[in-house]
Amino acid sequence: MKITDVRLREVKGENELKLKAYADVTFDECFVIHGLKIIDGQKGMFVAMPSRKMPDGEYRDIVHPITPELRKEITDTVISKFNELKPEGEEVEK
């Protein structure tokens, strides 16, 4: 599976402190995952998979990559696309 498109929606306002943007990732031009989150965490930027709050109050991923290689590819591609939106010199670390 190859990532063929990434679309971002930047977050503005009070949520901007940690949540930077939402991403939609398309694979092989025929499958899309909506609602990935780009979050500025304590250890740098990371991509969180779409999740749902369960009755017990815990959040669980709705979809997620099974292999570490695919997770790294998704993270690297989404963060790279996010960096393209930032003015020069404002690149974020992952």
PyMOL Python script that loads the backbone (N, CA, C, O; Angstrom):
from pymol import cmd

cmd.read_pdbstr("""\
ATOM      1  N   MET A   1       0.837  -1.185   0.000  1.00  0.00           N
ATOM      2  CA  MET A   1       0.000   0.000   0.000  1.00  0.00           C
ATOM      3  C   MET A   1       0.875   1.238   0.000  1.00  0.00           C
ATOM      4  O   MET A   1       1.832   1.347   0.766  1.00  0.00           O
ATOM      5  N   LYS A   2       0.527   2.166  -0.873  1.00  0.00           N
ATOM      6  CA  LYS A   2       1.268   3.418  -0.940  1.00  0.00           C
ATOM      7  C   LYS A   2       0.341   4.576  -0.615  1.00  0.00           C
ATOM      8  O   LYS A   2      -0.838   4.574  -0.969  1.00  0.00           O
ATOM      9  N   ILE A   3       0.899   5.555   0.062  1.00  0.00           N
ATOM     10  CA  ILE A   3       0.152   6.780   0.341  1.00  0.00           C
ATOM     11  C   ILE A   3       0.168   7.608  -0.935  1.00  0.00           C
ATOM     12  O   ILE A   3       1.232   7.949  -1.450  1.00  0.00           O
ATOM     13  N   THR A   4      -1.020   7.929  -1.443  1.00  0.00           N
ATOM     14  CA  THR A   4      -1.107   8.685  -2.690  1.00  0.00           C
ATOM     15  C   THR A   4      -1.600  10.118  -2.496  1.00  0.00           C
ATOM     16  O   THR A   4      -1.518  10.925  -3.423  1.00  0.00           O
ATOM     17  N   ASP A   5      -2.111  10.450  -1.304  1.00  0.00           N
ATOM     18  CA  ASP A   5      -2.559  11.818  -1.054  1.00  0.00           C
ATOM     19  C   ASP A   5      -2.674  12.053   0.450  1.00  0.00           C
ATOM     20  O   ASP A   5      -3.051  11.158   1.206  1.00  0.00           O
ATOM     21  N   VAL A   6      -2.346  13.265   0.865  1.00  0.00           N
ATOM     22  CA  VAL A   6      -2.531  13.691   2.251  1.00  0.00           C
ATOM     23  C   VAL A   6      -3.167  15.073   2.207  1.00  0.00           C
ATOM     24  O   VAL A   6      -2.649  15.980   1.554  1.00  0.00           O
ATOM     25  N   ARG A   7      -4.283  15.232   2.898  1.00  0.00           N
ATOM     26  CA  ARG A   7      -4.960  16.531   2.989  1.00  0.00           C
ATOM     27  C   ARG A   7      -5.014  16.940   4.455  1.00  0.00           C
ATOM     28  O   ARG A   7      -5.343  16.138   5.329  1.00  0.00           O
ATOM     29  N   LEU A   8      -4.687  18.191   4.703  1.00  0.00           N
ATOM     30  CA  LEU A   8      -4.627  18.701   6.078  1.00  0.00           C
ATOM     31  C   LEU A   8      -5.630  19.823   6.297  1.00  0.00           C
ATOM     32  O   LEU A   8      -5.933  20.599   5.390  1.00  0.00           O
ATOM     33  N   ARG A   9      -6.135  19.890   7.522  1.00  0.00           N
ATOM     34  CA  ARG A   9      -6.961  21.002   7.979  1.00  0.00           C
ATOM     35  C   ARG A   9      -6.338  21.507   9.273  1.00  0.00           C
ATOM     36  O   ARG A   9      -6.417  20.852  10.312  1.00  0.00           O
ATOM     37  N   GLU A  10      -5.718  22.680   9.195  1.00  0.00           N
ATOM     38  CA  GLU A  10      -5.075  23.239  10.387  1.00  0.00           C
ATOM     39  C   GLU A  10      -6.111  23.642  11.421  1.00  0.00           C
ATOM     40  O   GLU A  10      -7.223  24.046  11.084  1.00  0.00           O
ATOM     41  N   VAL A  11      -5.725  23.524  12.689  1.00  0.00           N
ATOM     42  CA  VAL A  11      -6.588  23.902  13.801  1.00  0.00           C
ATOM     43  C   VAL A  11      -6.165  25.290  14.265  1.00  0.00           C
ATOM     44  O   VAL A  11      -4.986  25.544  14.509  1.00  0.00           O
ATOM     45  N   LYS A  12      -7.120  26.163  14.381  1.00  0.00           N
ATOM     46  CA  LYS A  12      -6.862  27.531  14.862  1.00  0.00           C
ATOM     47  C   LYS A  12      -7.644  27.754  16.144  1.00  0.00           C
ATOM     48  O   LYS A  12      -8.694  27.149  16.360  1.00  0.00           O
ATOM     49  N   GLY A  13      -7.125  28.623  16.986  1.00  0.00           N
ATOM     50  CA  GLY A  13      -7.846  28.954  18.212  1.00  0.00           C
ATOM     51  C   GLY A  13      -7.255  28.260  19.420  1.00  0.00           C
ATOM     52  O   GLY A  13      -6.081  27.888  19.428  1.00  0.00           O
ATOM     53  N   GLU A  14      -8.090  28.087  20.452  1.00  0.00           N
ATOM     54  CA  GLU A  14      -7.605  27.583  21.741  1.00  0.00           C
ATOM     55  C   GLU A  14      -7.096  26.153  21.671  1.00  0.00           C
ATOM     56  O   GLU A  14      -6.212  25.789  22.447  1.00  0.00           O
ATOM     57  N   ASN A  15      -7.621  25.325  20.771  1.00  0.00           N
ATOM     58  CA  ASN A  15      -7.148  23.944  20.653  1.00  0.00           C
ATOM     59  C   ASN A  15      -5.787  23.860  19.976  1.00  0.00           C
ATOM     60  O   ASN A  15      -5.171  22.795  19.957  1.00  0.00           O
ATOM     61  N   GLU A  16      -5.312  24.968  19.421  1.00  0.00           N
ATOM     62  CA  GLU A  16      -4.076  24.976  18.657  1.00  0.00           C
ATOM     63  C   GLU A  16      -2.846  24.668  19.516  1.00  0.00           C
ATOM     64  O   GLU A  16      -1.793  24.337  18.971  1.00  0.00           O
ATOM     65  N   LEU A  17      -2.953  24.768  20.838  1.00  0.00           N
ATOM     66  CA  LEU A  17      -1.784  24.545  21.684  1.00  0.00           C
ATOM     67  C   LEU A  17      -1.179  23.167  21.466  1.00  0.00           C
ATOM     68  O   LEU A  17       0.035  23.057  21.298  1.00  0.00           O
ATOM     69  N   LYS A  18      -1.982  22.121  21.463  1.00  0.00           N
ATOM     70  CA  LYS A  18      -1.468  20.762  21.268  1.00  0.00           C
ATOM     71  C   LYS A  18      -1.892  20.169  19.933  1.00  0.00           C
ATOM     72  O   LYS A  18      -1.061  19.611  19.217  1.00  0.00           O
ATOM     73  N   LEU A  19      -3.160  20.278  19.588  1.00  0.00           N
ATOM     74  CA  LEU A  19      -3.671  19.754  18.329  1.00  0.00           C
ATOM     75  C   LEU A  19      -3.379  20.767  17.227  1.00  0.00           C
ATOM     76  O   LEU A  19      -3.905  21.880  17.248  1.00  0.00           O
ATOM     77  N   LYS A  20      -2.548  20.386  16.274  1.00  0.00           N
ATOM     78  CA  LYS A  20      -2.119  21.305  15.220  1.00  0.00           C
ATOM     79  C   LYS A  20      -2.947  21.194  13.949  1.00  0.00           C
ATOM     80  O   LYS A  20      -3.214  22.200  13.292  1.00  0.00           O
ATOM     81  N   ALA A  21      -3.360  19.962  13.594  1.00  0.00           N
ATOM     82  CA  ALA A  21      -4.120  19.784  12.356  1.00  0.00           C
ATOM     83  C   ALA A  21      -4.774  18.408  12.334  1.00  0.00           C
ATOM     84  O   ALA A  21      -4.393  17.502  13.076  1.00  0.00           O
ATOM     85  N   TYR A  22      -5.765  18.281  11.463  1.00  0.00           N
ATOM     86  CA  TYR A  22      -6.374  16.987  11.145  1.00  0.00           C
ATOM     87  C   TYR A  22      -5.863  16.583   9.768  1.00  0.00           C
ATOM     88  O   TYR A  22      -5.624  17.436   8.914  1.00  0.00           O
ATOM     89  N   ALA A  23      -5.697  15.295   9.557  1.00  0.00           N
ATOM     90  CA  ALA A  23      -5.210  14.803   8.270  1.00  0.00           C
ATOM     91  C   ALA A  23      -6.120  13.702   7.742  1.00  0.00           C
ATOM     92  O   ALA A  23      -6.668  12.907   8.506  1.00  0.00           O
ATOM     93  N   ASP A  24      -6.270  13.672   6.433  1.00  0.00           N
ATOM     94  CA  ASP A  24      -6.929  12.582   5.730  1.00  0.00           C
ATOM     95  C   ASP A  24      -5.868  11.961   4.831  1.00  0.00           C
ATOM     96  O   ASP A  24      -5.221  12.668   4.059  1.00  0.00           O
ATOM     97  N   VAL A  25      -5.684  10.649   4.923  1.00  0.00           N
ATOM     98  CA  VAL A  25      -4.634   9.966   4.175  1.00  0.00           C
ATOM     99  C   VAL A  25      -5.281   8.975   3.206  1.00  0.00           C
ATOM    100  O   VAL A  25      -6.089   8.134   3.601  1.00  0.00           O
ATOM    101  N   THR A  26      -4.908   9.095   1.926  1.00  0.00           N
ATOM    102  CA  THR A  26      -5.424   8.208   0.887  1.00  0.00           C
ATOM    103  C   THR A  26      -4.342   7.198   0.509  1.00  0.00           C
ATOM    104  O   THR A  26      -3.174   7.549   0.346  1.00  0.00           O
ATOM    105  N   PHE A  27      -4.754   5.943   0.375  1.00  0.00           N
ATOM    106  CA  PHE A  27      -3.854   4.852  -0.011  1.00  0.00           C
ATOM    107  C   PHE A  27      -4.252   4.341  -1.390  1.00  0.00           C
ATOM    108  O   PHE A  27      -5.428   4.089  -1.652  1.00  0.00           O
ATOM    109  N   ASP A  28      -3.269   4.192  -2.264  1.00  0.00           N
ATOM    110  CA  ASP A  28      -3.470   3.615  -3.602  1.00  0.00           C
ATOM    111  C   ASP A  28      -4.646   4.233  -4.360  1.00  0.00           C
ATOM    112  O   ASP A  28      -5.290   3.569  -5.172  1.00  0.00           O
ATOM    113  N   GLU A  29      -4.916   5.501  -4.087  1.00  0.00           N
ATOM    114  CA  GLU A  29      -5.994   6.250  -4.749  1.00  0.00           C
ATOM    115  C   GLU A  29      -7.363   5.570  -4.647  1.00  0.00           C
ATOM    116  O   GLU A  29      -8.253   5.839  -5.453  1.00  0.00           O
ATOM    117  N   CYS A  30      -7.532   4.669  -3.631  1.00  0.00           N
ATOM    118  CA  CYS A  30      -8.824   3.981  -3.540  1.00  0.00           C
ATOM    119  C   CYS A  30      -9.308   3.748  -2.110  1.00  0.00           C
ATOM    120  O   CYS A  30     -10.392   3.196  -1.919  1.00  0.00           O
ATOM    121  N   PHE A  31      -8.533   4.153  -1.101  1.00  0.00           N
ATOM    122  CA  PHE A  31      -8.953   3.954   0.293  1.00  0.00           C
ATOM    123  C   PHE A  31      -8.466   5.144   1.099  1.00  0.00           C
ATOM    124  O   PHE A  31      -7.292   5.508   1.026  1.00  0.00           O
ATOM    125  N   VAL A  32      -9.367   5.760   1.873  1.00  0.00           N
ATOM    126  CA  VAL A  32      -8.991   6.943   2.648  1.00  0.00           C
ATOM    127  C   VAL A  32      -9.326   6.746   4.116  1.00  0.00           C
ATOM    128  O   VAL A  32     -10.340   6.143   4.466  1.00  0.00           O
ATOM    129  N   ILE A  33      -8.449   7.271   4.969  1.00  0.00           N
ATOM    130  CA  ILE A  33      -8.695   7.310   6.408  1.00  0.00           C
ATOM    131  C   ILE A  33      -8.793   8.786   6.796  1.00  0.00           C
ATOM    132  O   ILE A  33      -7.854   9.557   6.601  1.00  0.00           O
ATOM    133  N   HIS A  34      -9.936   9.158   7.344  1.00  0.00           N
ATOM    134  CA  HIS A  34     -10.172  10.543   7.769  1.00  0.00           C
ATOM    135  C   HIS A  34      -9.914  10.670   9.272  1.00  0.00           C
ATOM    136  O   HIS A  34     -10.073   9.710  10.027  1.00  0.00           O
ATOM    137  N   GLY A  35      -9.516  11.863   9.686  1.00  0.00           N
ATOM    138  CA  GLY A  35      -9.489  12.183  11.108  1.00  0.00           C
ATOM    139  C   GLY A  35      -8.231  11.844  11.870  1.00  0.00           C
ATOM    140  O   GLY A  35      -8.272  11.752  13.097  1.00  0.00           O
ATOM    141  N   LEU A  36      -7.081  11.648  11.174  1.00  0.00           N
ATOM    142  CA  LEU A  36      -5.829  11.507  11.907  1.00  0.00           C
ATOM    143  C   LEU A  36      -5.522  12.874  12.516  1.00  0.00           C
ATOM    144  O   LEU A  36      -5.905  13.900  11.954  1.00  0.00           O
ATOM    145  N   LYS A  37      -4.843  12.898  13.648  1.00  0.00           N
ATOM    146  CA  LYS A  37      -4.535  14.160  14.322  1.00  0.00           C
ATOM    147  C   LYS A  37      -3.033  14.357  14.395  1.00  0.00           C
ATOM    148  O   LYS A  37      -2.288  13.428  14.708  1.00  0.00           O
ATOM    149  N   ILE A  38      -2.591  15.578  14.101  1.00  0.00           N
ATOM    150  CA  ILE A  38      -1.194  15.951  14.308  1.00  0.00           C
ATOM    151  C   ILE A  38      -1.151  16.677  15.635  1.00  0.00           C
ATOM    152  O   ILE A  38      -1.760  17.733  15.807  1.00  0.00           O
ATOM    153  N   ILE A  39      -0.411  16.083  16.583  1.00  0.00           N
ATOM    154  CA  ILE A  39      -0.387  16.597  17.952  1.00  0.00           C
ATOM    155  C   ILE A  39       1.038  16.959  18.341  1.00  0.00           C
ATOM    156  O   ILE A  39       1.982  16.225  18.049  1.00  0.00           O
ATOM    157  N   ASP A  40       1.179  18.097  19.002  1.00  0.00           N
ATOM    158  CA  ASP A  40       2.473  18.531  19.530  1.00  0.00           C
ATOM    159  C   ASP A  40       2.554  18.043  20.974  1.00  0.00           C
ATOM    160  O   ASP A  40       2.042  18.690  21.887  1.00  0.00           O
ATOM    161  N   GLY A  41       3.204  16.895  21.170  1.00  0.00           N
ATOM    162  CA  GLY A  41       3.307  16.286  22.490  1.00  0.00           C
ATOM    163  C   GLY A  41       4.582  16.681  23.211  1.00  0.00           C
ATOM    164  O   GLY A  41       5.374  17.475  22.705  1.00  0.00           O
ATOM    165  N   GLN A  42       4.773  16.125  24.390  1.00  0.00           N
ATOM    166  CA  GLN A  42       5.946  16.427  25.207  1.00  0.00           C
ATOM    167  C   GLN A  42       7.245  16.000  24.535  1.00  0.00           C
ATOM    168  O   GLN A  42       8.293  16.600  24.771  1.00  0.00           O
ATOM    169  N   LYS A  43       7.180  14.953  23.688  1.00  0.00           N
ATOM    170  CA  LYS A  43       8.379  14.453  23.007  1.00  0.00           C
ATOM    171  C   LYS A  43       8.416  14.860  21.542  1.00  0.00           C
ATOM    172  O   LYS A  43       9.149  14.258  20.757  1.00  0.00           O
ATOM    173  N   GLY A  44       7.647  15.864  21.157  1.00  0.00           N
ATOM    174  CA  GLY A  44       7.619  16.332  19.781  1.00  0.00           C
ATOM    175  C   GLY A  44       6.315  15.984  19.087  1.00  0.00           C
ATOM    176  O   GLY A  44       5.365  15.506  19.706  1.00  0.00           O
ATOM    177  N   MET A  45       6.292  16.235  17.791  1.00  0.00           N
ATOM    178  CA  MET A  45       5.091  16.015  17.000  1.00  0.00           C
ATOM    179  C   MET A  45       4.865  14.523  16.769  1.00  0.00           C
ATOM    180  O   MET A  45       5.808  13.754  16.585  1.00  0.00           O
ATOM    181  N   PHE A  46       3.572  14.131  16.782  1.00  0.00           N
ATOM    182  CA  PHE A  46       3.235  12.763  16.431  1.00  0.00           C
ATOM    183  C   PHE A  46       1.858  12.746  15.779  1.00  0.00           C
ATOM    184  O   PHE A  46       1.091  13.704  15.873  1.00  0.00           O
ATOM    185  N   VAL A  47       1.568  11.634  15.117  1.00  0.00           N
ATOM    186  CA  VAL A  47       0.289  11.467  14.436  1.00  0.00           C
ATOM    187  C   VAL A  47      -0.535  10.454  15.214  1.00  0.00           C
ATOM    188  O   VAL A  47      -0.099   9.322  15.426  1.00  0.00           O
ATOM    189  N   ALA A  48      -1.725  10.860  15.638  1.00  0.00           N
ATOM    190  CA  ALA A  48      -2.635   9.976  16.369  1.00  0.00           C
ATOM    191  C   ALA A  48      -3.694   9.465  15.395  1.00  0.00           C
ATOM    192  O   ALA A  48      -4.223  10.214  14.573  1.00  0.00           O
ATOM    193  N   MET A  49      -3.982   8.202  15.507  1.00  0.00           N
ATOM    194  CA  MET A  49      -5.004   7.585  14.662  1.00  0.00           C
ATOM    195  C   MET A  49      -6.396   8.028  15.116  1.00  0.00           C
ATOM    196  O   MET A  49      -6.566   8.435  16.266  1.00  0.00           O
ATOM    197  N   PRO A  50      -7.387   7.955  14.235  1.00  0.00           N
ATOM    198  CA  PRO A  50      -8.759   8.289  14.637  1.00  0.00           C
ATOM    199  C   PRO A  50      -9.198   7.385  15.792  1.00  0.00           C
ATOM    200  O   PRO A  50      -8.922   6.186  15.785  1.00  0.00           O
ATOM    201  N   SER A  51      -9.872   7.955  16.770  1.00  0.00           N
ATOM    202  CA  SER A  51     -10.268   7.166  17.943  1.00  0.00           C
ATOM    203  C   SER A  51     -11.693   7.501  18.353  1.00  0.00           C
ATOM    204  O   SER A  51     -12.282   8.482  17.900  1.00  0.00           O
ATOM    205  N   ARG A  52     -12.221   6.660  19.219  1.00  0.00           N
ATOM    206  CA  ARG A  52     -13.587   6.825  19.721  1.00  0.00           C
ATOM    207  C   ARG A  52     -13.569   6.616  21.230  1.00  0.00           C
ATOM    208  O   ARG A  52     -12.855   5.754  21.743  1.00  0.00           O
ATOM    209  N   LYS A  53     -14.365   7.418  21.934  1.00  0.00           N
ATOM    210  CA  LYS A  53     -14.473   7.268  23.382  1.00  0.00           C
ATOM    211  C   LYS A  53     -15.411   6.099  23.686  1.00  0.00           C
ATOM    212  O   LYS A  53     -16.544   6.058  23.207  1.00  0.00           O
ATOM    213  N   MET A  54     -14.931   5.164  24.477  1.00  0.00           N
ATOM    214  CA  MET A  54     -15.707   3.985  24.833  1.00  0.00           C
ATOM    215  C   MET A  54     -16.550   4.276  26.075  1.00  0.00           C
ATOM    216  O   MET A  54     -16.305   5.268  26.763  1.00  0.00           O
ATOM    217  N   PRO A  55     -17.538   3.430  26.374  1.00  0.00           N
ATOM    218  CA  PRO A  55     -18.403   3.651  27.548  1.00  0.00           C
ATOM    219  C   PRO A  55     -17.627   3.752  28.863  1.00  0.00           C
ATOM    220  O   PRO A  55     -18.071   4.415  29.800  1.00  0.00           O
ATOM    221  N   ASP A  56     -16.458   3.088  28.930  1.00  0.00           N
ATOM    222  CA  ASP A  56     -15.671   3.150  30.159  1.00  0.00           C
ATOM    223  C   ASP A  56     -14.813   4.418  30.256  1.00  0.00           C
ATOM    224  O   ASP A  56     -14.066   4.592  31.219  1.00  0.00           O
ATOM    225  N   GLY A  57     -14.924   5.315  29.244  1.00  0.00           N
ATOM    226  CA  GLY A  57     -14.185   6.571  29.267  1.00  0.00           C
ATOM    227  C   GLY A  57     -12.842   6.509  28.557  1.00  0.00           C
ATOM    228  O   GLY A  57     -12.212   7.543  28.336  1.00  0.00           O
ATOM    229  N   GLU A  58     -12.395   5.308  28.196  1.00  0.00           N
ATOM    230  CA  GLU A  58     -11.127   5.143  27.488  1.00  0.00           C
ATOM    231  C   GLU A  58     -11.307   5.452  26.011  1.00  0.00           C
ATOM    232  O   GLU A  58     -12.382   5.239  25.449  1.00  0.00           O
ATOM    233  N   TYR A  59     -10.246   5.957  25.385  1.00  0.00           N
ATOM    234  CA  TYR A  59     -10.266   6.167  23.939  1.00  0.00           C
ATOM    235  C   TYR A  59      -9.572   4.993  23.275  1.00  0.00           C
ATOM    236  O   TYR A  59      -8.524   4.538  23.735  1.00  0.00           O
ATOM    237  N   ARG A  60     -10.164   4.501  22.185  1.00  0.00           N
ATOM    238  CA  ARG A  60      -9.572   3.389  21.432  1.00  0.00           C
ATOM    239  C   ARG A  60      -9.502   3.775  19.967  1.00  0.00           C
ATOM    240  O   ARG A  60     -10.419   4.397  19.430  1.00  0.00           O
ATOM    241  N   ASP A  61      -8.391   3.396  19.321  1.00  0.00           N
ATOM    242  CA  ASP A  61      -8.244   3.655  17.893  1.00  0.00           C
ATOM    243  C   ASP A  61      -9.320   2.928  17.109  1.00  0.00           C
ATOM    244  O   ASP A  61      -9.642   1.775  17.395  1.00  0.00           O
ATOM    245  N   ILE A  62      -9.872   3.608  16.122  1.00  0.00           N
ATOM    246  CA  ILE A  62     -10.851   2.998  15.219  1.00  0.00           C
ATOM    247  C   ILE A  62     -10.105   2.206  14.149  1.00  0.00           C
ATOM    248  O   ILE A  62     -10.498   1.092  13.803  1.00  0.00           O
ATOM    249  N   VAL A  63      -9.032   2.787  13.631  1.00  0.00           N
ATOM    250  CA  VAL A  63      -8.146   2.123  12.672  1.00  0.00           C
ATOM    251  C   VAL A  63      -6.716   2.366  13.127  1.00  0.00           C
ATOM    252  O   VAL A  63      -6.428   3.359  13.795  1.00  0.00           O
ATOM    253  N   HIS A  64      -5.831   1.463  12.766  1.00  0.00           N
ATOM    254  CA  HIS A  64      -4.419   1.661  13.087  1.00  0.00           C
ATOM    255  C   HIS A  64      -3.570   0.736  12.231  1.00  0.00           C
ATOM    256  O   HIS A  64      -4.019  -0.341  11.839  1.00  0.00           O
ATOM    257  N   PRO A  65      -2.336   1.157  11.940  1.00  0.00           N
ATOM    258  CA  PRO A  65      -1.438   0.290  11.183  1.00  0.00           C
ATOM    259  C   PRO A  65      -1.003  -0.887  12.052  1.00  0.00           C
ATOM    260  O   PRO A  65      -0.837  -0.751  13.264  1.00  0.00           O
ATOM    261  N   ILE A  66      -0.824  -2.030  11.423  1.00  0.00           N
ATOM    262  CA  ILE A  66      -0.409  -3.223  12.151  1.00  0.00           C
ATOM    263  C   ILE A  66       1.113  -3.291  12.260  1.00  0.00           C
ATOM    264  O   ILE A  66       1.646  -3.775  13.258  1.00  0.00           O
ATOM    265  N   THR A  67       1.810  -2.805  11.232  1.00  0.00           N
ATOM    266  CA  THR A  67       3.269  -2.894  11.247  1.00  0.00           C
ATOM    267  C   THR A  67       3.894  -1.556  11.638  1.00  0.00           C
ATOM    268  O   THR A  67       3.350  -0.496  11.330  1.00  0.00           O
ATOM    269  N   PRO A  68       5.030  -1.614  12.314  1.00  0.00           N
ATOM    270  CA  PRO A  68       5.726  -0.371  12.658  1.00  0.00           C
ATOM    271  C   PRO A  68       6.187   0.386  11.407  1.00  0.00           C
ATOM    272  O   PRO A  68       6.281   1.613  11.422  1.00  0.00           O
ATOM    273  N   GLU A  69       6.471  -0.341  10.339  1.00  0.00           N
ATOM    274  CA  GLU A  69       6.931   0.301   9.105  1.00  0.00           C
ATOM    275  C   GLU A  69       5.832   1.183   8.508  1.00  0.00           C
ATOM    276  O   GLU A  69       6.104   2.301   8.069  1.00  0.00           O
ATOM    277  N   LEU A  70       4.601   0.689   8.490  1.00  0.00           N
ATOM    278  CA  LEU A  70       3.508   1.495   7.949  1.00  0.00           C
ATOM    279  C   LEU A  70       3.209   2.680   8.865  1.00  0.00           C
ATOM    280  O   LEU A  70       2.919   3.773   8.381  1.00  0.00           O
ATOM    281  N   ARG A  71       3.275   2.479  10.168  1.00  0.00           N
ATOM    282  CA  ARG A  71       3.064   3.600  11.096  1.00  0.00           C
ATOM    283  C   ARG A  71       4.106   4.696  10.853  1.00  0.00           C
ATOM    284  O   ARG A  71       3.773   5.881  10.841  1.00  0.00           O
ATOM    285  N   LYS A  72       5.375   4.295  10.657  1.00  0.00           N
ATOM    286  CA  LYS A  72       6.444   5.261  10.404  1.00  0.00           C
ATOM    287  C   LYS A  72       6.211   5.982   9.080  1.00  0.00           C
ATOM    288  O   LYS A  72       6.406   7.194   8.990  1.00  0.00           O
ATOM    289  N   GLU A  73       5.792   5.239   8.050  1.00  0.00           N
ATOM    290  CA  GLU A  73       5.526   5.858   6.752  1.00  0.00           C
ATOM    291  C   GLU A  73       4.396   6.881   6.849  1.00  0.00           C
ATOM    292  O   GLU A  73       4.497   7.973   6.291  1.00  0.00           O
ATOM    293  N   ILE A  74       3.334   6.535   7.547  1.00  0.00           N
ATOM    294  CA  ILE A  74       2.210   7.463   7.727  1.00  0.00           C
ATOM    295  C   ILE A  74       2.679   8.701   8.491  1.00  0.00           C
ATOM    296  O   ILE A  74       2.420   9.829   8.071  1.00  0.00           O
ATOM    297  N   THR A  75       3.363   8.490   9.604  1.00  0.00           N
ATOM    298  CA  THR A  75       3.836   9.612  10.425  1.00  0.00           C
ATOM    299  C   THR A  75       4.772  10.517   9.630  1.00  0.00           C
ATOM    300  O   THR A  75       4.591  11.734   9.609  1.00  0.00           O
ATOM    301  N   ASP A  76       5.767   9.929   8.978  1.00  0.00           N
ATOM    302  CA  ASP A  76       6.735  10.730   8.223  1.00  0.00           C
ATOM    303  C   ASP A  76       6.067  11.524   7.105  1.00  0.00           C
ATOM    304  O   ASP A  76       6.386  12.695   6.896  1.00  0.00           O
ATOM    305  N   THR A  77       5.144  10.891   6.390  1.00  0.00           N
ATOM    306  CA  THR A  77       4.472  11.557   5.268  1.00  0.00           C
ATOM    307  C   THR A  77       3.572  12.688   5.760  1.00  0.00           C
ATOM    308  O   THR A  77       3.586  13.777   5.187  1.00  0.00           O
ATOM    309  N   VAL A  78       2.798  12.448   6.805  1.00  0.00           N
ATOM    310  CA  VAL A  78       1.868  13.461   7.314  1.00  0.00           C
ATOM    311  C   VAL A  78       2.636  14.639   7.924  1.00  0.00           C
ATOM    312  O   VAL A  78       2.298  15.793   7.661  1.00  0.00           O
ATOM    313  N   ILE A  79       3.660  14.364   8.730  1.00  0.00           N
ATOM    314  CA  ILE A  79       4.452  15.455   9.337  1.00  0.00           C
ATOM    315  C   ILE A  79       5.177  16.254   8.260  1.00  0.00           C
ATOM    316  O   ILE A  79       5.272  17.477   8.355  1.00  0.00           O
ATOM    317  N   SER A  80       5.685  15.576   7.244  1.00  0.00           N
ATOM    318  CA  SER A  80       6.357  16.254   6.137  1.00  0.00           C
ATOM    319  C   SER A  80       5.392  17.198   5.414  1.00  0.00           C
ATOM    320  O   SER A  80       5.746  18.334   5.099  1.00  0.00           O
ATOM    321  N   LYS A  81       4.186  16.726   5.158  1.00  0.00           N
ATOM    322  CA  LYS A  81       3.172  17.566   4.517  1.00  0.00           C
ATOM    323  C   LYS A  81       2.819  18.760   5.414  1.00  0.00           C
ATOM    324  O   LYS A  81       2.638  19.873   4.920  1.00  0.00           O
ATOM    325  N   PHE A  82       2.723  18.532   6.722  1.00  0.00           N
ATOM    326  CA  PHE A  82       2.438  19.608   7.673  1.00  0.00           C
ATOM    327  C   PHE A  82       3.557  20.655   7.641  1.00  0.00           C
ATOM    328  O   PHE A  82       3.292  21.857   7.682  1.00  0.00           O
ATOM    329  N   ASN A  83       4.810  20.186   7.567  1.00  0.00           N
ATOM    330  CA  ASN A  83       5.947  21.110   7.517  1.00  0.00           C
ATOM    331  C   ASN A  83       5.926  21.975   6.262  1.00  0.00           C
ATOM    332  O   ASN A  83       6.407  23.108   6.283  1.00  0.00           O
ATOM    333  N   GLU A  84       5.371  21.449   5.164  1.00  0.00           N
ATOM    334  CA  GLU A  84       5.280  22.232   3.933  1.00  0.00           C
ATOM    335  C   GLU A  84       4.369  23.451   4.112  1.00  0.00           C
ATOM    336  O   GLU A  84       4.523  24.448   3.406  1.00  0.00           O
ATOM    337  N   LEU A  85       3.430  23.377   5.046  1.00  0.00           N
ATOM    338  CA  LEU A  85       2.505  24.488   5.292  1.00  0.00           C
ATOM    339  C   LEU A  85       3.116  25.595   6.129  1.00  0.00           C
ATOM    340  O   LEU A  85       2.648  26.733   6.097  1.00  0.00           O
ATOM    341  N   LYS A  86       4.153  25.269   6.874  1.00  0.00           N
ATOM    342  CA  LYS A  86       4.752  26.221   7.792  1.00  0.00           C
ATOM    343  C   LYS A  86       5.714  27.149   7.056  1.00  0.00           C
ATOM    344  O   LYS A  86       6.373  26.725   6.106  1.00  0.00           O
ATOM    345  N   PRO A  87       5.802  28.398   7.478  1.00  0.00           N
ATOM    346  CA  PRO A  87       6.794  29.302   6.880  1.00  0.00           C
ATOM    347  C   PRO A  87       8.197  28.747   7.088  1.00  0.00           C
ATOM    348  O   PRO A  87       8.451  28.025   8.052  1.00  0.00           O
ATOM    349  N   GLU A  88       9.094  29.085   6.185  1.00  0.00           N
ATOM    350  CA  GLU A  88      10.468  28.594   6.264  1.00  0.00           C
ATOM    351  C   GLU A  88      11.078  28.923   7.624  1.00  0.00           C
ATOM    352  O   GLU A  88      10.907  30.027   8.141  1.00  0.00           O
ATOM    353  N   GLY A  89      11.783  27.963   8.192  1.00  0.00           N
ATOM    354  CA  GLY A  89      12.411  28.152   9.496  1.00  0.00           C
ATOM    355  C   GLY A  89      11.542  27.701  10.653  1.00  0.00           C
ATOM    356  O   GLY A  89      12.000  27.700  11.796  1.00  0.00           O
ATOM    357  N   GLU A  90      10.300  27.318  10.390  1.00  0.00           N
ATOM    358  CA  GLU A  90       9.385  26.886  11.450  1.00  0.00           C
ATOM    359  C   GLU A  90       9.099  25.394  11.394  1.00  0.00           C
ATOM    360  O   GLU A  90       8.044  24.945  11.842  1.00  0.00           O
ATOM    361  N   GLU A  91      10.036  24.624  10.846  1.00  0.00           N
ATOM    362  CA  GLU A  91       9.817  23.180  10.724  1.00  0.00           C
ATOM    363  C   GLU A  91       9.667  22.555  12.101  1.00  0.00           C
ATOM    364  O   GLU A  91      10.337  22.954  13.052  1.00  0.00           O
ATOM    365  N   VAL A  92       8.778  21.569  12.198  1.00  0.00           N
ATOM    366  CA  VAL A  92       8.556  20.904  13.475  1.00  0.00           C
ATOM    367  C   VAL A  92       9.323  19.595  13.515  1.00  0.00           C
ATOM    368  O   VAL A  92       9.602  18.996  12.477  1.00  0.00           O
ATOM    369  N   GLU A  93       9.662  19.153  14.727  1.00  0.00           N
ATOM    370  CA  GLU A  93      10.374  17.888  14.896  1.00  0.00           C
ATOM    371  C   GLU A  93       9.388  16.791  15.190  1.00  0.00           C
ATOM    372  O   GLU A  93       8.355  17.018  15.820  1.00  0.00           O
ATOM    373  N   LYS A  94       9.715  15.580  14.723  1.00  0.00           N
ATOM    374  CA  LYS A  94       8.852  14.430  15.001  1.00  0.00           C
ATOM    375  C   LYS A  94       9.519  13.501  15.958  1.00  0.00           C
ATOM    376  O   LYS A  94       8.949  12.470  16.316  1.00  0.00           O
TER     377      LYS A  94
END
""", "prot")
cmd.dss("prot")
cmd.show_as("cartoon", "prot")
cmd.util.cbc("prot")
cmd.orient("prot")
